[in-house]
């Protein structure tokens, strides 16, 4: 008889009503309330028609997949794609509007910092509370307690109420509990986005250990390097729908291709990843080759230029631009900004453009994403993580025209070799 999947998702959908103005509802007259009660079956319809401000939003739509026992699956996608909503449904934090999700086995989840913690209880008490929620007996929790405390690194604060913890302390304890209480299914949402570098490395090591113990893991992250390292399979969500279900390398390539397709909307208000108060905002950007032709294909070893156009409605006096180049694994390969280079424009004007000239593109072959951040008078006013996409397909960086394998480098070094044979060395010394 075939083994049952650890997780089965069938036609899963989740909708929300958005744009609901509660302040105006409080101003309704008594007659409006009476009409609503008498016409209860038509309540939602009447609200939408009378108030004109409700809208149905589908965070997930008709998602179907299975995960076999012991499989480690990465879930990737842009902000707003439905990743966290999916994990919340699987964790029973919320319920689907349509479809169903079946999980076979004790489930542990780490969704948001401190989710499931009671702020008035101490860290020690919350360890036992979380363990009980996961179905562990007090004896089982006690047997793991020292290991949990040691991994968290906050042993000195375990008798302090959690409400006094920093966000980093909360995520340390939350991850320690979820990873050490031996759930058969582990759901993890962006745990690597919080905490210092040392703790992130410890988390990755623990997740590798969990993955080799035959437990089932669903891992949501924007860190493509971690996804590629930990997972054998990837699910790519696009606007609430499952776009790709493939081996992890192929899933990551498809995700980056999707980012490239949507880069045209990066500077519009429809970009869900754009952040900032827009006091100074970017209106467009472009990459140019050595002939100043717009391009998405650069040659390693040749010059390139990045131009960013902005408007300055707030009349900020000083405008700075930061941009970071990320490789296909989400690893920062290079960073440029006007502050470090000492070239901050002192007269921003009502609009303008910032031009960064790269004398030599020193990157290995592959696809890259540029994140742009604009600052007005020292404060970040506009951030676009997916502003530009380009690739490196050929090279004149080295005399051979070849490039080192991408897995061994995030940048290229200009170097020379010297060769001394043993006879020459002996003659020189003797």
C-alpha positions in Angstrom: 0.0 0.0 0.0 1.4 3.4 -1.0 2.5 5.7 1.8 0.1 8.5 2.6 1.4 12.1 2.1 2.3 14.0 5.2 0.6 17.1 3.8 -2.2 17.2 1.2 -3.6 20.5 0.0 -6.7 20.4 -2.2 -8.3 23.4 -3.9 -7.2 25.6 -1.1 -8.4 29.2 -1.3 -8.6 32.1 1.2 -10.5 35.4 0.6 -10.7 38.5 2.7 -12.9 41.6 2.5 -10.7 44.8 2.3 -11.4 48.5 2.4 -14.0 48.2 5.2 -14.4 51.6 6.9 -15.4 50.9 10.6 -15.3 54.6 11.5 -18.2 55.3 9.1 -20.1 52.3 10.3 -20.1 53.6 13.8 -21.9 56.8 12.5 -24.8 54.8 11.0 -28.3 55.6 12.4 -30.5 53.2 14.3 -32.7 52.6 11.2 -29.6 51.3 9.3 -28.9 48.8 12.0 -32.6 47.6 12.1 -32.6 47.2 8.3 -29.3 45.2 8.5 -30.8 42.8 11.1 -34.0 42.3 9.3 -32.2 41.7 6.0 -29.4 39.5 7.5 -29.2 37.1 4.5 -28.3 40.1 2.3 -26.0 41.7 4.8 -22.7 41.6 2.9 -24.5 42.6 -0.4 -26.1 45.6 1.3 -22.9 46.7 2.9 -21.1 46.6 -0.4 -23.9 48.5 -2.3 -24.7 51.0 0.4 -21.2 51.8 1.6 -19.4 51.2 -1.7 -16.1 50.3 -0.1 -15.8 46.5 0.3 -13.8 44.4 -2.0 -13.0 40.7 -2.1 -9.3 39.8 -2.2 -8.1 36.3 -2.7 -4.9 35.7 -0.8 -4.9 32.1 -2.1 -6.8 30.6 -5.0 -7.2 26.9 -5.9 -3.8 25.7 -4.6 -3.1 22.0 -4.9 0.0 20.0 -3.9 1.2 17.1 -1.8 4.3 16.7 0.4 5.6 13.2 1.2 7.0 12.3 4.7 10.6 13.4 5.1 10.4 15.8 2.2 11.9 19.3 2.7 10.0 21.9 0.5 10.8 25.6 0.0 7.9 28.0 -0.7 9.1 31.1 -2.5 7.4 34.1 -4.1 7.2 37.9 -3.9 5.7 39.8 -0.9 1.9 39.3 -1.1 2.1 36.1 -3.0 0.3 34.1 -0.3 3.2 32.3 1.4 2.4 33.2 5.0 -1.3 32.8 4.5 -0.7 29.2 3.3 1.4 28.4 6.4 -1.2 30.0 8.7 -3.9 27.7 7.2 -1.7 24.7 7.6 -1.0 25.7 11.2 -4.7 26.1 11.9 -4.2 29.8 12.8 -6.9 30.6 10.2 -9.3 28.6 8.1 -9.6 28.4 4.3 -12.6 29.9 2.5 -12.6 26.9 0.1 -10.8 23.6 -0.2 -9.0 21.7 2.6 -5.6 20.9 3.9 -4.8 17.5 5.6 -1.7 17.1 7.8 -0.7 13.7 9.1 1.5 13.9 12.1 2.3 16.2 15.0 2.9 19.7 13.7 5.2 22.5 15.0 5.2 25.9 13.5 7.3 29.1 13.7 5.3 31.7 11.8 6.0 35.1 13.3 8.2 36.3 16.1 6.8 35.1 19.4 3.6 33.7 17.9 1.9 31.6 20.6 3.8 33.2 23.4 1.9 34.7 26.3 3.6 38.1 27.1 2.9 37.9 30.9 4.5 34.5 31.3 8.2 33.9 31.6 10.3 32.4 28.9 10.4 29.1 31.0 6.7 29.0 31.3 6.2 29.7 27.6 8.5 26.8 26.7 6.1 24.5 28.6 3.0 26.2 27.1 4.3 25.8 23.6 5.2 22.2 24.2 1.7 21.5 25.5 0.2 23.1 22.4 2.3 20.8 20.3 1.0 17.8 22.2 4.1 17.1 24.3 3.8 15.8 27.8 5.4 17.7 30.7 8.0 14.9 31.0 8.9 15.2 27.3 9.4 18.9 27.6 11.5 18.6 30.8 13.8 16.2 29.0 14.4 18.7 26.2 14.4 21.8 28.3 18.2 22.2 28.8 18.8 21.6 25.1 16.2 24.3 24.2 17.6 26.8 26.7 21.2 26.3 25.5 20.3 26.6 21.8 18.3 29.8 22.5 21.3 31.5 24.1 19.1 33.4 26.6 19.3 31.1 29.6 19.8 34.1 31.9 16.5 35.6 30.9 14.2 32.5 31.1 12.6 33.6 34.3 11.8 37.1 32.9 8.4 37.8 31.4 8.4 37.6 27.6 6.9 41.0 27.3 10.3 42.4 28.2 12.1 40.4 25.5 13.5 42.0 22.4 12.3 40.7 19.0 15.6 38.9 18.6 15.2 37.1 22.0 11.7 36.1 21.2 12.6 34.5 17.8 15.6 32.7 19.5 13.3 31.1 22.0 10.5 30.4 19.5 12.8 28.7 17.1 14.5 26.7 19.9 11.1 25.4 21.0 9.8 24.6 17.5 13.0 22.8 16.5 13.6 20.7 19.6 10.1 19.3 20.5 10.3 16.7 17.7 7.3 17.5 15.6 6.8 15.2 12.6 5.9 18.3 10.4 7.7 21.6 10.8 6.4 24.8 9.3 8.9 27.7 9.2 8.2 31.3 7.9 11.1 33.6 7.4 12.9 32.7 10.6 16.2 33.9 9.1 14.9 37.4 8.6 15.4 38.1 12.4 18.4 37.7 14.6 22.1 38.2 14.3 24.4 36.4 11.9 25.6 33.9 14.5 22.1 32.8 15.3 21.0 32.6 11.7 23.9 30.2 11.1 22.8 28.2 14.1 19.2 28.0 12.7 20.5 26.8 9.3 22.5 24.1 11.0 19.5 23.0 13.1 17.3 22.9 10.0 19.9 20.8 8.1 19.8 18.4 11.1 16.0 18.3 11.1 16.0 17.7 7.3 18.3 14.6 7.7 16.1 13.1 10.4 13.3 12.3 8.1 10.9 15.0 9.3 8.7 16.9 6.9 9.6 20.6 6.5 7.9 23.5 4.7 10.2 26.4 4.6 9.2 30.0 3.5 12.1 32.3 2.8 13.4 35.1 0.5 16.9 33.7 1.1 17.4 31.7 -2.1 20.7 30.4 -0.8 19.1 28.9 2.3 16.2 27.4 0.2 18.7 25.8 -2.3 20.8 24.4 0.6 18.0 23.0 2.6 15.3 22.0 0.1 15.0 19.4 -2.6 11.8 20.9 -4.1 10.3 24.4 -4.5 6.8 25.8 -4.8 6.5 29.2 -6.4 3.4 31.2 -5.5 2.2 34.0 -7.8 -0.6 36.3 -6.6 -2.1 33.5 -4.5 -1.8 30.7 -7.1 0.7 27.9 -7.4 2.8 28.8 -10.4 5.6 26.3 -10.2 6.1 23.0 -8.5 9.6 21.7 -9.4 13.0 20.6 -8.2 14.5 23.5 -6.2 17.0 24.7 -8.7 14.4 24.9 -11.5 11.9 26.6 -9.1 14.5 29.3 -8.2 15.2 29.9 -11.9 11.5 30.2 -12.7 11.0 32.6 -9.8 13.9 34.8 -11.0 12.4 34.7 -14.5 9.1 35.8 -13.1 10.8 38.8 -11.3 12.3 39.7 -14.6 8.9 39.7 -16.3 7.4 41.9 -13.6 10.3 44.4 -13.3 8.4 46.7 -15.7 5.9 47.3 -12.9 8.6 48.0 -10.3 8.1 51.8 -10.3 4.3 51.8 -10.3 2.0 52.0 -7.3 1.0 48.4 -8.0 4.3 47.0 -6.8 3.4 45.3 -3.5 7.1 45.3 -2.4 7.6 49.1 -2.7 8.1 50.9 0.6 8.5 54.5 1.8 6.6 57.7 2.2 7.5 58.9 -1.3 8.6 62.3 -0.1 11.4 61.8 -2.7 10.5 59.0 -5.1 12.0 57.2 -8.1 10.1 57.4 -11.4 12.2 55.0 -13.4 15.7 53.4 -13.9 17.7 51.8 -16.6 20.9 49.9 -17.2 23.1 51.0 -20.2 26.0 49.2 -21.8 29.3 50.7 -22.8 27.7 52.3 -25.9 25.0 53.8 -23.7 22.3 51.5 -25.2 19.6 50.3 -22.8 20.2 46.6 -22.0 19.5 43.7 -19.7 22.6 41.8 -20.9 26.0 42.9 -19.6 29.5 41.6 -20.4 31.8 40.9 -17.5 34.9 43.1 -17.9 33.1 45.8 -19.8 31.7 49.2 -18.5 28.0 49.8 -17.6 25.9 52.6 -16.3 22.9 52.7 -14.0 20.6 55.7 -14.2 17.8 56.5 -11.7 15.2 59.3 -12.2 13.5 60.9 -9.3 11.1 63.6 -8.3 11.3 65.6 -5.1 7.9 67.0 -4.2 9.0 67.6 -0.6 11.9 69.7 -1.8 14.5 67.7 0.2 17.9 69.5 -0.1 20.0 66.3 -0.1 19.2 63.1 -2.1 21.2 59.9 -1.8 20.9 56.7 -3.7 21.8 53.2 -2.5 21.7 50.2 -4.7 22.6 46.5 -4.0 23.1 43.8 -6.7 21.9 40.4 -5.6 22.7 37.1 -7.4 20.3 34.4 -8.2 20.5 33.0 -4.6 19.6 36.3 -3.0 23.2 36.9 -1.9 24.5 40.5 -2.1 27.2 40.5 -4.7 28.0 44.3 -4.7 26.8 47.6 -3.2 27.1 51.2 -4.3 25.9 54.4 -2.6 26.5 58.1 -2.9 27.4 58.4 0.8 30.3 56.0 0.8 31.7 57.4 -2.4 31.3 61.0 -1.0 29.3 62.2 -4.0 26.0 63.2 -2.4 24.1 65.7 -4.6 23.9 69.0 -2.5 21.2 70.6 -4.7 18.5 68.0 -5.3 16.1 70.2 -7.2 12.4 69.3 -7.8 13.5 66.4 -10.1 16.7 64.9 -11.5 18.6 61.8 -12.1 21.4 60.0 -10.4 24.0 58.2 -12.6 26.4 55.5 -11.4 29.1 54.5 -13.9 30.8 51.1 -13.4 34.2 51.0 -15.1 34.3 47.2 -15.0 31.5 44.8 -14.3 33.2 42.2 -12.2 30.5 39.6 -11.8 30.4 35.9 -12.8 27.8 34.5 -15.3 24.2 34.4 -14.1 21.1 36.5 -13.4 21.1 39.5 -11.1 18.5 41.7 -9.3 19.1 45.3 -8.3 17.4 46.8 -5.2 17.2 50.6 -5.2 16.8 52.8 -2.1 16.4 56.6 -2.3 17.0 58.8 0.7 15.9 62.4 1.2 17.8 64.5 3.8 19.1 61.3 5.4 15.8 59.3 5.7 14.7 56.5 3.4 11.8 57.7 1.3 11.5 55.1 -1.4 12.6 51.4 -1.5 12.1 49.1 -4.6 13.7 45.7 -3.9 13.0 44.4 -7.5 13.8 47.5 -9.5 16.1 46.1 -12.2 17.0 42.7 -13.6 20.0 41.9 -15.8 22.2 38.9 -16.6 25.9 38.2 -17.4 26.2 35.8 -20.4 29.7 36.5 -21.6 33.0 37.8 -20.5 36.2 39.7 -21.5 37.3 40.0 -17.8 40.0 37.3 -18.2 42.2 36.7 -21.2 40.7 33.3 -21.8 37.2 34.8 -22.0 36.0 32.2 -19.5 34.4 32.7 -16.1 34.7 30.7 -12.9 31.7 28.6 -11.8 29.1 30.8 -10.1 28.9 28.5 -7.0 32.5 29.5 -6.2 32.2 33.3 -6.5 30.0 36.3 -6.1 32.5 38.7 -7.7 35.5 38.5 -10.0 39.1 39.4 -8.9 41.8 40.8 -11.1 44.9 38.8 -10.4 48.2 37.5 -12.0 50.0 34.2 -11.6 53.7 33.6 -11.2 55.3 30.2 -11.6 58.6 29.1 -10.2 59.9 25.5 -10.9 62.0 23.7 -8.3 65.3 23.9 -10.3 64.9 27.7 -10.6 64.3 28.0 -6.9 67.4 25.8 -6.0 69.6 27.7 -8.4 68.6 31.0 -6.9 69.3 29.8 -3.4 72.6 28.1 -4.2 
